[in-house]
Amino acid sequence: MTSVKEMLQELSPNGVDFKALSEVATVQNGRRVTKSTMEASPGKFTVWHGGEKPMGVYSKSNCEPNTTLIANTGSIGYTQWTAEACWCSDACTMVKSKDTDVLLDKYIYYYLMDNNYTIQGYKRIAGIPTLDVDRLCKFLIPIPPLPVQEEIVRILDTFTELTAELTAELTARRKQYEYYRDLLLTFGDEV
């Protein structure tokens, strides 16, 4: 797959300006919620904590749709996109564009994903390991023209959809293979 950096070089050959992430996006930690609070107030909003899977559901949301989430404990640096409103716990950092006429939220997500290894390196290891959000705020992000951002998002969205389709097809073919293998290798009582 082509990286965002390579696409930027191709689509903006004259270069682009870079800004600190906190200049162009809000970067804030979520708020604490416990399992007992979630059980006392069940709801429909997914709760993201410091991992790759949701912690549960809750009746409230504190995170708008179309936001990038970064785990700041647990799977530190794990970056994901949420298209729906959700609850972001204190083990998660939300990143949202301050002005979508300047910087698209999905572009931020893809650029941070492309630089995931760097973000994982922002780990503080004093006591409980956490993401150094101050360093994340200073992370430089290129700001190409909006049409370039839209094209990068279009290309990567298409690639993501194709990957999902291929994964589903591969899973279906594996099941089909297992079915026929078991059919061929299962012998009746007469053997």
Secondary structure, 3 states (H helix, E strand, C coil): CCCHHHHHHHHCCCCCEEEEHHHHEEEEECCCCCHHHHHHCCCCEEEECCCCCCCEEECCCCECCCEEEEECCCCCCCEEEECCCEEECCCEEEEEECCCCCCCHHHHHHHHHHCHHHHHCCEECCCCCEECHHHHHHCEEEECCHHHHHHHHHHHHHHHHHHHHHHHHHHHHHHHHHHHHHHHHCCCCCC
